[in-house]
Amino acid sequence: MIDRLPFYFLRHGETDWNRLHLMQGQTDTPLNPHGVVQSEAAAQYLSSRKITAVCTSPLRRARSTAELISARVNAPLVVINDLRECNYGTYEGHPSGPWREDWFKGAPIPEGELFDDFLERSVRGINAALAYRGRVLIVAHGGTFWAIRRYALDGAQLKAGNCELMALAPPGDDGGPWNCKRLFMADTSIDADAAVG
């Protein structure tokens, strides 16, 4: 369960593997030049949001995005290992395939992480970030957003594009799903689910 505290979520900027629609997982791919421009645009947008902590995955594409933002908004950078993208094992570096639907249903992937284990780890990472209180920004991955969709948004079929910023607010005392509002989306033509990472 995700702690009932508001936060911002931003998927990292674009990488070459995003552009090629390849599964990145925990392969430590860097931002491409367009991803750097996207990250700088997101940092500019966030400069007026009074962010109090920028919590990020340690993977270079997320961390580089977060470092640009942290410097711009003058907020501490916090690296949280549990915010890493899923380990896709032998499928990393390849396009997504039919195996993915079976994996969503619990099937193992060679040398990779089970879907439910990944979601559980992601929730731990999100909650570790939310422990910083205030206006927390989480910079992570498309897979991290799957955990948010499942545990906060009742499985809503929302997608997070590269450098797309969402504001998430928990429901009131009467329950129901969280509120998710898109605040910013960097210029990109990449399909958000085509190349997860």
C-alpha positions as CSV (number, residue, x, y, z in Angstrom):
1,M,0.0,0.0,0.0
2,I,1.3,3.5,-0.9
3,D,1.3,5.8,2.1
4,R,-1.5,8.4,1.8
5,L,0.6,11.5,1.2
6,P,0.6,13.7,-1.9
7,F,3.7,13.6,-4.2
8,Y,5.0,14.4,-7.7
9,F,6.1,11.7,-10.0
10,L,8.3,12.2,-13.1
11,R,9.6,9.5,-15.5
12,H,13.2,10.0,-16.5
13,G,14.2,11.7,-19.8
14,E,14.5,9.9,-23.1
15,T,17.4,7.4,-23.8
16,D,18.4,5.9,-27.1
17,W,16.8,2.6,-26.0
18,N,13.5,4.4,-25.5
19,R,13.7,5.8,-29.0
20,L,14.5,2.2,-30.3
21,H,11.7,0.7,-28.2
22,L,14.0,-1.6,-26.3
23,M,13.5,-3.0,-22.8
24,Q,16.0,-1.2,-20.5
25,G,15.2,-2.6,-17.1
26,Q,18.3,-2.3,-14.9
27,T,20.7,-1.8,-17.9
28,D,22.2,1.5,-17.0
29,T,21.5,3.5,-20.1
30,P,22.3,7.2,-20.2
31,L,20.0,10.1,-21.3
32,N,20.4,11.0,-25.0
33,P,20.7,14.7,-26.0
34,H,16.9,15.0,-26.3
35,G,16.5,13.4,-22.8
36,V,18.8,16.1,-21.4
37,V,16.7,18.8,-23.1
38,Q,13.6,17.2,-21.7
39,S,15.1,17.1,-18.2
40,E,16.1,20.7,-18.4
41,A,12.6,21.7,-19.4
42,A,11.1,19.7,-16.5
43,A,13.6,21.4,-14.1
44,Q,12.5,24.8,-15.4
45,Y,8.8,23.9,-15.0
46,L,9.4,22.6,-11.4
47,S,11.5,25.6,-10.4
48,S,8.3,27.3,-9.0
49,R,6.9,24.2,-7.3
50,K,8.9,24.5,-4.0
51,I,10.1,20.9,-4.1
52,T,11.6,19.9,-0.7
53,A,13.2,16.6,-1.8
54,V,14.1,14.9,-5.1
55,C,14.1,11.2,-4.6
56,T,15.5,9.1,-7.5
57,S,16.3,5.7,-8.7
58,P,20.1,5.1,-8.8
59,L,20.0,4.2,-12.5
60,R,21.8,6.8,-14.6
61,R,18.8,7.9,-16.8
62,A,16.7,8.7,-13.7
63,R,19.6,10.0,-11.6
64,S,20.8,12.4,-14.3
65,T,17.2,13.7,-14.7
66,A,16.9,14.2,-11.0
67,E,20.3,15.9,-10.6
68,L,19.4,18.5,-13.2
69,I,16.1,19.1,-11.3
70,S,17.6,19.0,-7.8
71,A,20.2,21.7,-8.8
72,R,17.5,23.9,-10.4
73,V,15.0,23.7,-7.5
74,N,17.6,23.7,-4.8
75,A,16.3,20.6,-3.0
76,P,18.3,17.7,-1.7
77,L,18.9,14.7,-4.0
78,V,18.0,11.3,-2.3
79,V,19.0,8.1,-4.1
80,I,16.6,5.2,-3.2
81,N,17.7,1.7,-4.5
82,D,14.1,0.3,-4.4
83,L,13.1,2.8,-7.1
84,R,15.2,1.0,-9.7
85,E,13.4,-0.3,-12.8
86,C,12.5,-3.9,-13.0
87,N,15.2,-6.5,-13.7
88,Y,14.0,-7.9,-17.1
89,G,16.8,-10.5,-17.1
90,T,17.7,-11.8,-20.6
91,Y,15.0,-9.6,-22.2
92,E,16.9,-6.4,-21.5
93,G,18.1,-4.8,-24.8
94,H,15.3,-6.4,-26.8
95,P,11.9,-5.2,-27.9
96,S,9.0,-6.1,-25.7
97,G,7.2,-9.4,-26.7
98,P,4.4,-11.7,-25.9
99,W,6.3,-12.8,-22.7
100,R,5.3,-9.6,-21.1
101,E,1.6,-10.4,-20.7
102,D,2.5,-13.7,-19.1
103,W,4.9,-11.9,-16.8
104,F,2.2,-9.5,-15.7
105,K,0.2,-12.6,-14.7
106,G,3.0,-14.0,-12.6
107,A,5.2,-16.0,-15.0
108,P,8.9,-15.8,-14.4
109,I,11.3,-14.3,-16.9
110,P,14.8,-15.8,-17.4
111,E,17.3,-14.2,-14.9
112,G,14.7,-11.5,-14.1
113,E,12.4,-10.3,-11.4
114,L,8.8,-11.5,-10.8
115,F,6.2,-8.8,-11.6
116,D,4.7,-8.9,-8.1
117,D,8.1,-8.8,-6.4
118,F,9.0,-5.7,-8.5
119,L,5.7,-4.0,-7.6
120,E,6.3,-4.7,-3.9
121,R,9.8,-3.3,-4.1
122,S,8.6,-0.2,-6.0
123,V,6.0,0.5,-3.3
124,R,8.8,0.2,-0.7
125,G,10.8,2.8,-2.7
126,I,7.8,5.1,-3.0
127,N,7.1,5.0,0.7
128,A,10.8,5.6,1.5
129,A,10.6,8.7,-0.6
130,L,7.3,9.8,1.0
131,A,9.0,9.6,4.4
132,Y,10.8,12.9,3.5
133,R,7.4,14.7,3.7
134,G,6.8,18.1,2.2
135,R,6.7,18.4,-1.6
136,V,8.4,15.2,-2.7
137,L,9.3,14.6,-6.3
138,I,10.0,11.0,-7.3
139,V,12.1,10.6,-10.4
140,A,11.9,7.0,-11.6
141,H,10.7,4.7,-14.4
142,G,7.7,3.6,-16.4
143,G,7.7,0.4,-14.3
144,T,7.5,2.4,-11.1
145,F,4.4,4.1,-12.5
146,W,2.9,0.6,-13.0
147,A,3.0,0.2,-9.2
148,I,1.4,3.6,-8.8
149,R,-1.3,2.6,-11.2
150,R,-2.0,-0.6,-9.4
151,Y,-1.9,0.6,-5.8
152,A,-3.1,4.2,-6.0
153,L,-5.1,4.6,-9.2
154,D,-7.2,1.4,-9.2
155,G,-5.3,0.1,-12.3
156,A,-6.2,3.1,-14.5
157,Q,-4.6,2.7,-17.9
158,L,-2.5,5.9,-17.7
159,K,0.9,6.1,-19.3
160,A,3.9,8.1,-18.2
161,G,6.0,9.4,-21.1
162,N,9.6,10.5,-20.8
163,C,9.8,13.5,-18.5
164,E,6.1,13.5,-17.9
165,L,5.2,15.0,-14.6
166,M,2.2,13.9,-12.5
167,A,0.8,15.3,-9.3
168,L,-0.7,12.6,-7.1
169,A,-3.0,13.2,-4.2
170,P,-4.6,10.6,-1.9
171,P,-8.3,10.2,-1.6
172,G,-10.2,11.8,1.3
173,D,-11.5,9.9,4.3
174,D,-14.3,8.4,2.2
175,G,-11.8,6.3,0.2
176,G,-11.7,5.9,-3.5
177,P,-8.8,6.2,-5.9
178,W,-6.1,8.8,-5.8
179,N,-6.3,11.9,-7.9
180,C,-3.7,12.0,-10.7
181,K,-3.1,15.2,-12.6
182,R,-0.7,15.6,-15.5
183,L,1.2,18.8,-15.0
184,F,3.9,18.7,-17.7
185,M,4.9,16.6,-20.6
186,A,8.2,17.2,-22.4
187,D,8.0,17.2,-26.2
188,T,8.3,13.6,-27.3
189,S,6.8,11.2,-29.8
190,I,7.7,8.0,-28.0
191,D,4.9,5.7,-27.0
192,A,5.2,5.6,-23.2
193,D,4.5,1.8,-23.0
194,A,6.5,0.7,-26.1
195,A,9.9,1.0,-24.4
196,V,9.6,0.5,-20.7
197,G,12.3,1.8,-18.5
